[in-house]
Amino acid sequence: MMNSILPAITQIAPDGRLSPRPKRRLLLKMALQRVRPGTGSSHEFMLRRTAMNSWPDLRHIIKGVDWVIVGGVATRAYMPVRGTKDLDLLARQDAGEFLIE
């Protein structure tokens, strides 16, 4: 069985072996062709989002602990809203006992 090489790749590398730089260029070109005007993470787009869950302010409870928001809520800053009903936090391992109390 013979592997077929995509025409876009054969234009760059007839044997189908792309080095990292041409591979990156090809992937970016493909991604840009699929982008629809008016979508993405522009500031205006972010303000139009509809998922506006009210999350508790935990700063006073876990004061003094290094932590970040992760998971579905964190991804909201970078891509379309992902519906979620939980708030995922990541903290340093050495703060575990303090957070359990």
N, C-alpha and C positions, 0 to 999 in steps of 0.2 A: 504494500500500500504506500502510495507516494503522498508526502505532506504537501499541501498547497500553500504557497506563500501569497499573502495579500498583495495586490498590485501596488498599493501605496508603499509597501516595504521594498518590493523589487525595484522601484524607481530609485531608491536610496542605496540599497544593498542587494544586488541580484542573487546572492547566495542565501539571503534571508537573515544574515547575522549582523545585527545592529550593535554598534558600540553605544555606551551610555548617552553620549551627547545627541546623536541622531535619534535615538529611541525617545529621549525626552522631547525633542522638537516635534516628532511625529505624534506623540501622545497629547502635547499641548495643542497642536493643530487640530486633531480630532475633537478634543474637548471644546475648543472655540467654535467649531462648526456646529456643535450641538447646543450651544448657549442660545437661549431665546432672549431677545431684547426685553428689558424691563424686569428681568428676574435677577436673583442673586441676593447679596447681603448689603445692598446700599442702605444708607441711613434711613431714607424714606421708606424702603421696604420693611426694615426692622420695626418702624413705628406703626405700620399697618397690621401687624400680627394680631391675632385674635385670642390666643391662649394666654390669658392673664390670671393665672392662679395666684392666690395670696399665700405666700410662704411666710412662716414665722421668722422673726428676726432673732437669730441665735447668738448674735455677737456678745450680748451681756452674759449668756450662760456659759459659753466656752471661751471667755476672755483669757488671754495668755497662752492659748493653744494655737499653733500654726495649723490652718485648715483651708481647704478649697472645696468649692462645689463642683461635682462631677456628674456624669450620667446625662439623662435626657434634659434636665434643666440647664446644664452647662452648654450643651450643644446648641441651644437656642441662640446663642451669640454668633454662631457661624453658619447656620443652615435653617431651612424651614422648620417651623415648630413641630416638635415631637410630643404628642400627648402623653403625659405622665402624671401619676398621682402620688409620687414619692419624691423626696429630696435626698439625693445621695451626697454625702460628705466624705472627704478623705482627710485623715489627720495623721500626724506622725505616730509611729508605733509606740514611742516612749510616753505618749499622752494617754494611752489606753486606759490605765487604771483611773486616772482623773475623770475621763469621760464616762466611765461606767458608774462612778459615784454620782 
